[in-house]
Amino acid sequence: MNIKIYGIPNCDTIKKTMVWLKENKIDFQFHNYKTDGISKEKLADWSKRVGWETIFNKKSTTWRELPTAEQEKILNANTAIQLMINNSSIIKRPVVEKNGEIILVGFDKNKFAEKLL
């Protein structure tokens, strides 16, 4: 099983995710948005699979700090993807892929157990 976790290392949710995976002896790769970036193609694929609204975090500090005029420009997947490329902190964390398929967005112990154990 090939598990890949997408996020930023200083995020508390990512830290919880990694602890849970290690406690459950699940090997994973970590993709750090800050050092590795994220491609338009990857975000477009995720958006098709789960909807851009699922991976776009409107509860994030990054979103709340954007000027209203910038927020009002986010109307569809294309505008959301461009903002996520430029501000990866606005992507909900973690995004989890199993064997290249997105399976989880956000951390929920029950869902993780269901999908990964």
C-alpha positions, 0 to 999 in steps of 0.5 A: 500500500502506497500512502502519501500525505500532503500538507505542511509540517508545522500544521497541528493537523498534519502532526496528529495525522503523522502520529496516528499513522506511526502509531498504527504502523502505516508507512507513508510519504510526506509531500511538503507544499512549502518545499515541494509545491503543488501542481495545477494538474494535481489540484485539478485532479483532486477537484474533479474527484472530490470537488474544489470546495472540499480541498479549498479551506475557507476556514483557514487563516490564509483565507480570512486574511485575504481582502474581500475583493480577492475572496470574491474572485473565487467562484469556480475550480479554476480560480480556486486552483490558482489561489491554492497554487499561490497560497498552499496554506489554503489547501485543507490538510491533510490530503491523503492518497492511497496508491495515487487515488485521493481517499481522505481530506482532513483528519478524522480518526474513524475515517482513517481507520476505515480507509487505512487499517 
